[in-house]
Amino acid sequence: MTREIRKELNQATRLYKAGKRQEAFEIYDLHFKQNPDAMDRWDKIRYCWCIYYLHIKDSYDEEELSEYAEIVTDTIRQEDMSRSPVCVYTRCVFKLLKFYKKAEDWDYVMYWLDKLNPEFLSSKKGESADMTYPSNREEYYSLKSKAHLELEEYEECIEVSRKALGMFDDFAINGDTWHRFRIAKSLRQLDEPRQALEYLEDVVRVNDSWYVLKEFAEDYCMLEDYDNALKYAGEAIAASGPVRMKVNVFYLAFKILKGTDYELATKHAKMVLAIKLENGTDVPEDIEELNLDEDSLDIETLEHEIRNYWIEREFAN
């Protein structure tokens, strides 16, 4: 290494410490591309902090984020957060995880998760005046189980969530409930509805939202317990929640009812058809075969009629 290169890198360090990140970045970036062997460990760490503040922290451009985060993860190592209070490697990866989670691009969520060693992540929770937030380590396991579920890697989802449940004594924002919910969903996909119901019983004590009730309905339907399946499907329909997201619940109720109550089943079929047509998605064959009048469909009217039926039935029971 020539004295001139070292002199320029020392100048970059002075600029960095003075808060002049753009000027420091330009020098570091030049030597990173031309003389990478001349940069010591701290040169590279400061270079990566410049990258974080200039190109990652406030960026929402996928190409920029991905390009510069790759440089960071290829240039330095992840720090052990039990020994180091901050780690630019970790901050960059979590920014990418947040970006791809929002985009629901689960392949890339998994790609960036695989760049982290969870043992090196902090176990310290975040706190505000009225809320506790998950630690980086807890967030890692939550994202990983969610990504496995979305990618239909059900055995891996169960393994990760069970590991998390055994690892943490307490969770932020009902994290343990979400792990149990994802285990239950995975077990049903693996044809284990009875085991899934055991986990759902724990979930519903904390969260009785419509999508949890839907899982009960689908598990009971798989067990051919159609009375309980219909009971929970009705409760899911009656519960608050966006009607268009409940299309699969309406379809499940239709399939159960069509052998016993044709008129009521047809009303549920109309709701499925109306939502599918609005979304431009495929209509199930058994509903197409009903030849329903598409011009008379109104989602709001159908929701009012169907929801009132289930509410009245629930109170009657």
C-alpha positions in Angstrom: 0.0 0.0 0.0 1.4 3.4 -0.9 1.6 6.2 1.5 -0.6 8.3 -0.7 -3.5 5.7 -0.6 -3.2 5.6 3.2 -3.2 9.3 3.4 -6.4 9.5 1.4 -8.1 6.8 3.5 -7.1 8.7 6.6 -8.7 11.8 5.1 -11.9 9.8 4.5 -11.9 8.9 8.2 -11.6 12.5 9.3 -14.4 13.5 6.9 -16.5 10.6 8.3 -16.0 11.6 11.9 -16.8 15.2 11.0 -20.2 14.0 9.7 -19.3 14.6 6.0 -20.5 11.2 4.9 -20.9 12.0 1.2 -17.3 13.2 0.8 -16.0 10.3 2.9 -18.1 7.9 0.8 -16.6 9.1 -2.4 -13.0 8.4 -1.2 -13.9 5.1 0.4 -15.8 4.0 -2.7 -13.0 4.9 -5.1 -10.5 2.8 -3.1 -13.0 0.0 -2.5 -13.2 -0.4 -6.3 -9.5 0.2 -7.1 -7.5 -0.7 -4.0 -9.7 -2.9 -1.8 -6.7 -4.6 -0.1 -5.5 -1.2 1.1 -8.6 -0.8 3.3 -8.4 -2.1 6.8 -11.3 -3.5 8.8 -12.3 0.0 10.2 -12.1 1.6 6.7 -14.6 -1.0 5.5 -16.9 -0.6 8.5 -16.9 3.2 8.1 -17.5 2.8 4.3 -20.5 0.6 5.1 -21.9 3.1 7.5 -21.7 5.7 4.7 -23.5 3.4 2.5 -26.2 2.8 5.1 -26.9 6.5 5.7 -26.6 7.6 2.0 -28.2 4.7 0.1 -30.1 2.4 2.5 -31.6 4.1 5.5 -34.1 6.3 3.7 -34.2 4.6 0.3 -37.3 3.0 -1.1 -35.7 2.1 -4.5 -35.4 -1.7 -4.8 -32.4 -1.6 -7.1 -30.5 0.9 -4.9 -31.3 -1.0 -1.7 -30.3 -4.4 -3.1 -27.1 -3.2 -4.8 -25.7 -1.4 -1.8 -26.9 -4.0 0.8 -25.1 -6.7 -1.2 -21.9 -4.6 -1.0 -22.3 -4.3 2.8 -22.9 -8.0 3.4 -20.0 -9.0 1.1 -17.6 -6.5 2.7 -18.0 -6.9 6.4 -19.3 -9.5 8.9 -22.3 -9.5 11.1 -21.3 -8.3 14.6 -22.4 -10.2 17.8 -24.9 -7.8 19.3 -24.2 -9.1 22.8 -20.7 -7.5 22.4 -21.4 -4.6 20.0 -24.2 -2.1 20.6 -24.7 -1.4 16.9 -24.1 -3.4 13.7 -24.3 -1.8 10.3 -24.6 -5.3 8.7 -27.7 -6.1 10.8 -29.3 -2.7 10.2 -28.9 -3.0 6.4 -30.3 -6.5 6.3 -33.3 -5.5 8.5 -34.0 -2.6 6.1 -34.2 -5.0 3.2 -36.4 -7.4 5.3 -38.8 -4.6 6.1 -38.9 -3.6 2.4 -39.6 -7.1 1.0 -42.1 -7.9 3.8 -44.1 -4.9 2.8 -43.9 -6.0 -0.8 -44.9 -9.5 0.2 -41.9 -10.9 -1.7 -41.3 -13.8 0.5 -38.5 -15.4 -1.6 -36.4 -12.2 -1.0 -37.4 -12.1 2.6 -36.0 -15.6 3.0 -32.9 -14.6 0.9 -32.0 -11.8 3.3 -32.9 -13.8 6.4 -30.4 -16.4 5.3 -27.7 -13.7 5.6 -28.3 -13.4 9.3 -27.0 -15.5 12.2 -29.9 -15.3 14.8 -27.4 -16.1 17.6 -25.7 -12.7 16.9 -29.0 -10.7 17.1 -30.0 -8.6 20.0 -32.6 -10.0 22.4 -33.5 -6.5 23.8 -37.0 -5.4 23.1 -37.9 -2.0 21.9 -40.2 0.2 24.0 -42.3 3.3 23.6 -44.7 5.1 25.9 -47.5 2.5 25.4 -46.0 -0.5 23.5 -43.3 -3.1 23.6 -41.7 -4.1 20.3 -40.0 -7.4 19.4 -36.3 -7.7 19.6 -34.3 -8.3 16.5 -34.0 -12.0 17.4 -37.7 -12.4 18.0 -38.5 -10.5 14.7 -36.1 -12.9 12.9 -38.0 -16.0 14.0 -41.4 -14.4 13.3 -40.4 -13.4 9.8 -38.8 -16.8 9.1 -41.9 -18.8 10.1 -44.1 -16.4 8.1 -41.9 -16.7 5.0 -41.9 -20.5 5.2 -45.7 -20.5 5.5 -46.1 -18.1 2.5 -43.7 -20.2 0.5 -45.7 -23.4 1.4 -42.8 -24.9 3.3 -45.0 -26.1 6.1 -42.7 -28.5 7.9 -40.0 -25.8 8.1 -42.6 -23.3 9.3 -43.6 -25.6 12.2 -40.0 -26.2 13.1 -39.1 -22.5 13.2 -42.2 -21.6 15.2 -41.8 -24.4 17.7 -38.2 -23.4 18.2 -39.2 -19.8 18.9 -41.9 -20.9 21.3 -39.3 -22.8 23.3 -36.7 -20.0 23.1 -38.5 -16.9 24.4 -40.1 -16.6 27.8 -42.3 -13.7 26.7 -43.2 -12.2 23.4 -44.0 -8.7 22.2 -47.3 -8.0 20.4 -48.7 -11.5 21.0 -45.9 -13.0 19.0 -46.4 -16.4 20.5 -50.0 -16.4 19.4 -48.9 -15.8 15.8 -46.4 -18.7 16.0 -49.2 -21.0 17.2 -51.5 -19.7 14.4 -48.9 -20.4 11.7 -48.3 -23.9 13.2 -52.0 -24.6 13.0 -52.3 -23.5 9.4 -49.2 -25.6 8.5 -50.6 -28.7 10.2 -53.8 -28.5 8.3 -51.8 -28.3 5.0 -50.0 -31.4 6.2 -53.3 -33.2 6.8 -53.1 -33.0 10.6 -56.4 -31.1 11.4 -56.7 -32.6 14.9 -53.3 -31.3 15.9 -54.1 -28.0 14.2 -57.3 -27.6 16.3 -55.2 -28.0 19.5 -53.1 -25.0 18.6 -56.2 -23.0 17.5 -57.7 -23.5 20.9 -54.8 -21.6 22.4 -55.0 -19.0 19.6 -58.7 -18.2 20.0 -58.3 -17.4 23.7 -56.3 -14.4 22.6 -57.5 -13.7 19.1 -61.0 -14.6 18.0 -60.9 -12.7 14.6 -62.7 -14.1 11.6 -59.6 -15.6 10.0 -59.0 -17.7 13.2 -62.6 -18.9 13.1 -62.2 -19.7 9.4 -59.3 -22.0 10.3 -61.6 -23.9 12.8 -64.2 -24.3 10.1 -61.7 -25.7 7.6 -60.1 -28.1 10.1 -63.6 -29.5 11.1 -64.5 -29.8 7.4 -61.4 -31.8 6.8 -62.5 -34.1 9.7 -66.0 -34.3 8.1 -67.5 -32.8 11.2 -69.8 -30.6 9.2 -71.9 -29.3 12.1 -68.9 -27.7 13.7 -67.5 -26.6 10.4 -70.7 -24.8 9.6 -70.9 -23.3 13.1 -67.4 -21.7 12.8 -67.9 -20.7 9.2 -71.1 -18.8 10.2 -69.2 -17.2 13.1 -66.4 -16.1 10.8 -69.0 -14.6 8.4 -70.8 -12.8 11.2 -67.6 -11.4 12.8 -66.3 -8.0 11.7 -63.8 -8.0 8.9 -63.5 -7.1 5.2 -66.2 -9.1 3.3 -64.1 -9.5 0.2 -61.4 -11.3 2.1 -63.9 -13.8 3.3 -64.6 -15.3 -0.1 -63.2 -18.7 0.9 -65.5 -18.8 4.0 -68.6 -18.1 1.9 -67.5 -20.9 -0.5 -66.9 -23.3 2.4 -70.4 -22.6 3.8 -71.9 -23.1 0.3 -70.3 -26.5 -0.1 -71.6 -27.6 3.3 -75.1 -26.2 2.8 -75.8 -27.2 -0.8 -76.9 -30.7 0.3 -79.3 -29.5 3.1 -80.5 -25.9 2.4 -80.3 -25.1 -1.3 -81.7 -21.6 -1.0 -79.2 -20.5 1.7 -76.4 -22.3 -0.2 -77.3 -20.3 -3.3 -77.1 -17.0 -1.5 -73.6 -17.9 -0.4 -72.8 -19.0 -3.9 -73.9 -15.6 -5.2 -71.6 -13.9 -2.8 -68.6 -16.0 -4.0 -69.5 -15.2 -7.6 -69.9 -11.5 -7.0 -66.5 -11.2 -5.3 -64.7 -13.4 -7.9 -66.2 -11.3 -10.7 -65.2 -8.1 -9.0 -61.6 -9.4 -8.5 -61.4 -10.9 -12.0 -60.4 -14.3 -10.5 -61.5 -17.8 -11.5 -65.0 -18.9 -10.4 -65.3 -22.5 -9.0 -66.9 -24.9 -11.4 -69.7 -26.0 -9.0 -70.8 -22.3 -8.8 -70.5 -21.7 -12.5 -72.8 -24.7 -13.0 -75.6 -22.9 -11.1 -75.9 -20.4 -13.9 -76.6 -17.5 -11.5 -77.8 -14.2 -12.9 -74.6 -12.0 -12.8 -76.5 -8.8 -13.3 -78.5 -9.1 -10.1 -75.4 -9.4 -7.8 -74.7 -6.8 -5.2 -72.0 -7.5 -2.6 -73.3 -5.1 0.1 -76.9 -6.4 -0.1 -75.8 -10.0 0.0 -73.4 -9.3 2.9 -76.3 -7.7 4.9 -78.6 -10.6 4.3 -76.1 -13.4 4.9 -74.5 -11.8 7.9 -77.9 -11.1 9.5 -78.8 -14.7 9.0 -75.7 -15.9 10.9 -76.0 -13.4 13.6 -79.7 -14.3 14.2 -78.8 -18.0 14.2 -76.0 -17.4 16.7 -78.3 -15.6 19.1 -81.0 -18.2 18.6 -78.5 -20.9 19.8 
